[in-house]
């Protein structure tokens, strides 16, 4: 399973989702806004994404923090 997280600085939900995944021993690849990608890239790849974090599992956009939390 490949988990990718698109995050931005000063984002509480981004920090929370990373902690949740780490606590559950799920490895992930993090991409940071303006360091690894631009807003335009995310909008092009995942047009239905409206906020951060953007969580992608095995190439499929699943949503944000609310969609992955227990």
N, CA, C and O atoms as a Tinker XYZ file with bonds, in Angstrom:
   280  protein
     1  N      0.850000   -1.176000    0.000000    73     2
     2  CA     0.000000    0.000000    0.000000    64     1     3
     3  C      0.897000    1.240000    0.000000    63     2     4     5
     4  O      1.812000    1.361000    0.814000    81     3
     5  N      0.619000    2.144000   -0.917000    73     3     6
     6  CA     1.364000    3.397000   -1.017000    64     5     7
     7  C      0.462000    4.541000   -0.577000    63     6     8     9
     8  O     -0.557000    4.817000   -1.211000    81     7
     9  N      0.840000    5.206000    0.509000    73     7    10
    10  CA     0.086000    6.341000    1.031000    64     9    11
    11  C      0.894000    7.602000    0.766000    63    10    12    13
    12  O      2.056000    7.704000    1.160000    81    11
    13  N      0.267000    8.559000    0.094000    73    11    14
    14  CA     0.898000    9.845000   -0.180000    64    13    15
    15  C      0.053000   10.927000    0.480000    63    14    16    17
    16  O     -1.176000   10.898000    0.418000    81    15
    17  N      0.735000   11.887000    1.116000    73    15    18
    18  CA     0.039000   12.979000    1.784000    64    17    19
    19  C      0.614000   14.294000    1.279000    63    18    20    21
    20  O      1.817000   14.539000    1.363000    81    19
    21  N     -0.265000   15.127000    0.758000    73    19    22
    22  CA     0.115000   16.469000    0.324000    64    21    23
    23  C     -0.248000   17.408000    1.472000    63    22    24    25
    24  O     -1.417000   17.522000    1.840000    81    23
    25  N      0.758000   18.081000    2.036000    73    23    26
    26  CA     0.555000   18.901000    3.223000    64    25    27
    27  C      0.994000   20.339000    2.977000    63    26    28    29
    28  O      1.609000   20.667000    1.962000    81    27
    29  N      0.649000   21.186000    3.952000    73    27    30
    30  CA     1.140000   22.565000    3.936000    64    29    31
    31  C      1.573000   22.925000    5.352000    63    30    32    33
    32  O      1.161000   22.279000    6.315000    81    31
    33  N      2.400000   23.952000    5.475000    73    31    34
    34  CA     2.888000   24.387000    6.775000    64    33    35
    35  C      1.743000   24.925000    7.626000    63    34    36    37
    36  O      0.747000   25.430000    7.108000    81    35
    37  N      1.906000   24.808000    8.934000    73    35    38
    38  CA     0.947000   25.333000    9.905000    64    37    39
    39  C     -0.462000   24.771000    9.710000    63    38    40    41
    40  O     -1.454000   25.488000    9.838000    81    39
    41  N     -0.530000   23.491000    9.401000    73    39    42
    42  CA    -1.812000   22.821000    9.166000    64    41    43
    43  C     -2.001000   21.763000   10.253000    63    42    44    45
    44  O     -1.326000   20.734000   10.256000    81    43
    45  N     -2.921000   22.029000   11.171000    73    43    46
    46  CA    -3.173000   21.095000   12.261000    64    45    47
    47  C     -3.643000   19.731000   11.798000    63    46    48    49
    48  O     -3.244000   18.712000   12.361000    81    47
    49  N     -4.496000   19.701000   10.765000    73    47    50
    50  CA    -4.980000   18.420000   10.246000    64    49    51
    51  C     -3.852000   17.635000    9.573000    63    50    52    53
    52  O     -3.836000   16.405000    9.615000    81    51
    53  N     -2.919000   18.345000    8.957000    73    51    54
    54  CA    -1.771000   17.674000    8.331000    64    53    55
    55  C     -0.929000   16.990000    9.405000    63    54    56    57
    56  O     -0.530000   15.836000    9.248000    81    55
    57  N     -0.664000   17.701000   10.485000    73    55    58
    58  CA     0.099000   17.139000   11.596000    64    57    59
    59  C     -0.646000   15.962000   12.216000    63    58    60    61
    60  O     -0.040000   14.938000   12.533000    81    59
    61  N     -1.948000   16.105000   12.389000    73    59    62
    62  CA    -2.749000   15.041000   12.999000    64    61    63
    63  C     -2.758000   13.778000   12.152000    63    62    64    65
    64  O     -2.644000   12.676000   12.690000    81    63
    65  N     -2.892000   13.917000   10.835000    73    63    66
    66  CA    -2.940000   12.716000    9.991000    64    65    67
    67  C     -1.587000   12.015000    9.963000    63    66    68    69
    68  O     -1.531000   10.786000    9.923000    81    67
    69  N     -0.499000   12.776000    9.984000    73    67    70
    70  CA     0.826000   12.148000   10.024000    64    69    71
    71  C      1.004000   11.380000   11.332000    63    70    72    73
    72  O      1.534000   10.269000   11.330000    81    71
    73  N      0.570000   11.959000   12.439000    73    71    74
    74  CA     0.658000   11.276000   13.738000    64    73    75
    75  C     -0.195000   10.017000   13.751000    63    74    76    77
    76  O      0.236000    8.978000   14.250000    81    75
    77  N     -1.398000   10.104000   13.207000    73    75    78
    78  CA    -2.291000    8.951000   13.145000    64    77    79
    79  C     -1.653000    7.805000   12.368000    63    78    80    81
    80  O     -1.681000    6.657000   12.812000    81    79
    81  N     -1.083000    8.113000   11.222000    73    79    82
    82  CA    -0.444000    7.075000   10.409000    64    81    83
    83  C      0.782000    6.502000   11.112000    63    82    84    85
    84  O      0.984000    5.288000   11.115000    81    83
    85  N      1.595000    7.362000   11.703000    73    83    86
    86  CA     2.783000    6.889000   12.418000    64    85    87
    87  C      2.390000    6.003000   13.597000    63    86    88    89
    88  O      3.004000    4.958000   13.818000    81    87
    89  N      1.368000    6.414000   14.359000    73    87    90
    90  CA     0.907000    5.620000   15.507000    64    89    91
    91  C      0.425000    4.244000   15.083000    63    90    92    93
    92  O      0.543000    3.280000   15.840000    81    91
    93  N     -0.117000    4.148000   13.878000    73    91    94
    94  CA    -0.610000    2.871000   13.359000    64    93    95
    95  C      0.410000    2.165000   12.484000    63    94    96    97
    96  O      0.092000    1.189000   11.804000    81    95
    97  N      1.637000    2.666000   12.506000    73    95    98
    98  CA     2.761000    2.062000   11.780000    64    97    99
    99  C      2.482000    1.924000   10.276000    63    98   100   101
   100  O      2.831000    0.922000    9.652000    81    99
   101  N      1.847000    2.951000    9.718000    73    99   102
   102  CA     1.580000    3.001000    8.280000    64   101   103
   103  C      2.567000    3.982000    7.672000    63   102   104   105
   104  O      2.576000    5.165000    8.013000    81   103
   105  N      3.389000    3.484000    6.775000    73   103   106
   106  CA     4.373000    4.365000    6.149000    64   105   107
   107  C      3.704000    5.216000    5.077000    63   106   108   109
   108  O      2.718000    4.808000    4.462000    81   107
   109  N      4.257000    6.398000    4.870000    73   107   110
   110  CA     3.691000    7.327000    3.900000    64   109   111
   111  C      4.785000    8.201000    3.324000    63   110   112   113
   112  O      5.867000    8.338000    3.893000    81   111
   113  N      4.481000    8.775000    2.205000    73   111   114
   114  CA     5.350000    9.742000    1.545000    64   113   115
   115  C      4.678000   11.099000    1.664000    63   114   116   117
   116  O      3.525000   11.264000    1.264000    81   115
   117  N      5.398000   12.071000    2.212000    73   115   118
   118  CA     4.843000   13.410000    2.380000    64   117   119
   119  C      5.391000   14.345000    1.309000    63   118   120   121
   120  O      6.584000   14.339000    1.007000    81   119
   121  N      4.505000   15.138000    0.749000    73   119   122
   122  CA     4.870000   16.187000   -0.192000    64   121   123
   123  C      4.411000   17.510000    0.412000    63   122   124   125
   124  O      3.256000   17.639000    0.818000    81   123
   125  N      5.308000   18.493000    0.472000    73   123   126
   126  CA     4.989000   19.770000    1.095000    64   125   127
   127  C      4.732000   20.852000    0.057000    63   126   128   129
   128  O      5.462000   20.984000   -0.925000    81   127
   129  N      3.671000   21.626000    0.300000    73   127   130
   130  CA     3.294000   22.732000   -0.576000    64   129   131
   131  C      4.448000   23.722000   -0.694000    63   130   132   133
   132  O      5.077000   24.091000    0.297000    81   131
   133  N      4.707000   24.137000   -1.916000    73   131   134
   134  CA     5.751000   25.100000   -2.279000    64   133   135
   135  C      7.172000   24.566000   -2.134000    63   134   136   137
   136  O      8.124000   25.251000   -2.507000    81   135
   137  N      7.332000   23.364000   -1.604000    73   135   138
   138  CA     8.643000   22.724000   -1.572000    64   137   139
   139  C      8.681000   21.576000   -2.580000    63   138   140   141
   140  O      9.653000   21.412000   -3.318000    81   139
   141  N      7.600000   20.781000   -2.599000    73   139   142
   142  CA     7.531000   19.609000   -3.473000    64   141   143
   143  C      6.472000   19.723000   -4.561000    63   142   144   145
   144  O      6.526000   19.003000   -5.557000    81   143
   145  N      5.510000   20.621000   -4.378000    73   143   146
   146  CA     4.429000   20.774000   -5.351000    64   145   147
   147  C      3.821000   22.159000   -5.221000    63   146   148   149
   148  O      4.092000   22.886000   -4.265000    81   147
   149  N      2.994000   22.513000   -6.201000    73   147   150
   150  CA     2.248000   23.774000   -6.158000    64   149   151
   151  C      0.757000   23.452000   -6.054000    63   150   152   153
   152  O      0.338000   22.321000   -6.297000    81   151
   153  N     -0.027000   24.451000   -5.695000    73   151   154
   154  CA    -1.479000   24.261000   -5.625000    64   153   155
   155  C     -2.039000   23.818000   -6.981000    63   154   156   157
   156  O     -2.960000   23.004000   -7.055000    81   155
   157  N     -1.465000   24.371000   -8.040000    73   155   158
   158  CA    -1.941000   24.039000   -9.381000    64   157   159
   159  C     -1.753000   22.561000   -9.702000    63   158   160   161
   160  O     -2.605000   21.945000  -10.342000    81   159
   161  N     -0.643000   22.000000   -9.259000    73   159   162
   162  CA    -0.384000   20.575000   -9.507000    64   161   163
   163  C     -1.439000   19.721000   -8.813000    63   162   164   165
   164  O     -1.972000   18.785000   -9.410000    81   163
   165  N     -1.744000   20.038000   -7.554000    73   163   166
   166  CA    -2.760000   19.263000   -6.818000    64   165   167
   167  C     -4.118000   19.412000   -7.477000    63   166   168   169
   168  O     -4.839000   18.428000   -7.640000    81   167
   169  N     -4.477000   20.632000   -7.858000    73   167   170
   170  CA    -5.782000   20.844000   -8.496000    64   169   171
   171  C     -5.897000   20.098000   -9.826000    63   170   172   173
   172  O     -6.974000   19.626000  -10.190000    81   171
   173  N     -4.801000   19.998000  -10.532000    73   171   174
   174  CA    -4.807000   19.274000  -11.804000    64   173   175
   175  C     -4.953000   17.764000  -11.568000    63   174   176   177
   176  O     -5.731000   17.099000  -12.251000    81   175
   177  N     -4.203000   17.231000  -10.603000    73   175   178
   178  CA    -4.231000   15.794000  -10.333000    64   177   179
   179  C     -5.481000   15.350000   -9.584000    63   178   180   181
   180  O     -6.024000   14.278000   -9.850000    81   179
   181  N     -5.939000   16.186000   -8.640000    73   179   182
   182  CA    -7.065000   15.827000   -7.769000    64   181   183
   183  C     -8.045000   16.999000   -7.715000    63   182   184   185
   184  O     -8.092000   17.718000   -6.717000    81   183
   185  N     -8.823000   17.197000   -8.773000    73   183   186
   186  CA    -9.696000   18.372000   -8.864000    64   185   187
   187  C    -10.752000   18.466000   -7.763000    63   186   188   189
   188  O    -11.240000   19.561000   -7.484000    81   187
   189  N    -11.113000   17.367000   -7.142000    73   187   190
   190  CA   -12.127000   17.426000   -6.090000    64   189   191
   191  C    -11.525000   17.755000   -4.713000    63   190   192   193
   192  O    -12.264000   17.950000   -3.747000    81   191
   193  N    -10.207000   17.816000   -4.622000    73   191   194
   194  CA    -9.566000   18.170000   -3.351000    64   193   195
   195  C     -9.791000   19.651000   -3.069000    63   194   196   197
   196  O     -9.514000   20.506000   -3.910000    81   195
   197  N    -10.300000   19.941000   -1.862000    73   195   198
   198  CA   -10.605000   21.337000   -1.530000    64   197   199
   199  C     -9.810000   21.863000   -0.343000    63   198   200   201
   200  O     -9.823000   23.067000   -0.082000    81   199
   201  N     -9.117000   20.984000    0.384000    73   199   202
   202  CA    -8.340000   21.445000    1.533000    64   201   203
   203  C     -7.180000   20.488000    1.791000    63   202   204   205
   204  O     -6.994000   19.509000    1.068000    81   203
   205  N     -6.413000   20.781000    2.819000    73   203   206
   206  CA    -5.246000   19.959000    3.159000    64   205   207
   207  C     -5.480000   19.282000    4.497000    63   206   208   209
   208  O     -6.147000   19.842000    5.367000    81   207
   209  N     -4.943000   18.092000    4.671000    73   207   210
   210  CA    -4.087000   17.370000    3.747000    64   209   211
   211  C     -4.880000   16.708000    2.625000    63   210   212   213
   212  O     -6.078000   16.456000    2.752000    81   211
   213  N     -4.196000   16.437000    1.541000    73   211   214
   214  CA    -4.752000   15.657000    0.442000    64   213   215
   215  C     -4.134000   14.265000    0.596000    63   214   216   217
   216  O     -2.915000   14.108000    0.532000    81   215
   217  N     -4.982000   13.264000    0.797000    73   215   218
   218  CA    -4.498000   11.911000    1.052000    64   217   219
   219  C     -4.825000   11.027000   -0.146000    63   218   220   221
   220  O     -5.963000   10.964000   -0.611000    81   219
   221  N     -3.779000   10.340000   -0.632000    73   219   222
   222  CA    -3.895000    9.480000   -1.799000    64   221   223
   223  C     -3.384000    8.094000   -1.407000    63   222   224   225
   224  O     -2.275000    7.961000   -0.888000    81   223
   225  N     -4.192000    7.062000   -1.655000    73   223   226
   226  CA    -3.793000    5.693000   -1.344000    64   225   227
   227  C     -3.790000    4.898000   -2.640000    63   226   228   229
   228  O     -4.805000    4.796000   -3.330000    81   227
   229  N     -2.633000    4.341000   -2.955000    73   227   230
   230  CA    -2.457000    3.554000   -4.179000    64   229   231
   231  C     -2.963000    4.298000   -5.420000    63   230   232   233
   232  O     -3.569000    3.705000   -6.312000    81   231
   233  N     -2.702000    5.605000   -5.456000    73   231   234
   234  CA    -3.057000    6.412000   -6.614000    64   233   235
   235  C     -4.462000    6.971000   -6.617000    63   234   236   237
   236  O     -4.827000    7.712000   -7.530000    81   235
   237  N     -5.272000    6.629000   -5.599000    73   235   238
   238  CA    -6.653000    7.090000   -5.538000    64   237   239
   239  C     -6.822000    8.134000   -4.434000    63   238   240   241
   240  O     -6.474000    7.887000   -3.280000    81   239
   241  N     -7.349000    9.279000   -4.789000    73   239   242
   242  CA    -7.635000   10.325000   -3.812000    64   241   243
   243  C     -8.764000    9.858000   -2.909000    63   242   244   245
   244  O     -9.845000    9.505000   -3.381000    81   243
   245  N     -8.504000    9.860000   -1.591000    73   243   246
   246  CA    -9.546000    9.410000   -0.669000    64   245   247
   247  C    -10.128000   10.552000    0.156000    63   246   248   249
   248  O    -11.175000   10.387000    0.782000    81   247
   249  N     -9.474000   11.693000    0.168000    73   247   250
   250  CA    -9.987000   12.828000    0.923000    64   249   251
   251  C     -8.935000   13.412000    1.829000    63   250   252   253
   252  O     -7.746000   13.427000    1.508000    81   251
   253  N     -9.398000   13.897000    2.982000    73   251   254
   254  CA    -8.518000   14.527000    3.943000    64   253   255
   255  C     -8.557000   13.798000    5.277000    63   254   256   257
   256  O     -8.835000   12.601000    5.344000    81   255
   257  N     -8.274000   14.546000    6.338000    73   255   258
   258  CA    -8.193000   13.957000    7.664000    64   257   259
   259  C     -9.491000   13.262000    8.071000    63   258   260   261
   260  O     -9.449000   12.154000    8.606000    81   259
   261  N    -10.613000   13.876000    7.834000    73   259   262
   262  CA   -11.893000   13.281000    8.265000    64   261   263
   263  C    -12.177000   11.947000    7.587000    63   262   264   265
   264  O    -12.870000   11.106000    8.158000    81   263
   265  N    -11.665000   11.741000    6.402000    73   263   266
   266  CA   -11.913000   10.478000    5.701000    64   265   267
   267  C    -10.980000    9.348000    6.143000    63   266   268   269
   268  O    -11.245000    8.181000    5.854000    81   267
   269  N     -9.901000    9.680000    6.835000    73   267   270
   270  CA    -8.951000    8.633000    7.218000    64   269   271
   271  C     -8.960000    8.340000    8.712000    63   270   272   273
   272  O     -8.460000    7.302000    9.147000    81   271
   273  N     -9.518000    9.238000    9.488000    73   271   274
   274  CA    -9.492000    9.036000   10.949000    64   273   275
   275  C    -10.451000    7.918000   11.350000    63   274   276   277
   276  O    -11.426000    7.633000   10.654000    81   275
   277  N    -10.151000    7.294000   12.487000    73   275   278
   278  CA   -11.000000    6.187000   12.941000    64   277   279
   279  C    -12.374000    6.647000   13.387000    63   278   280
   280  O    -13.197000    5.828000   13.795000    81   279
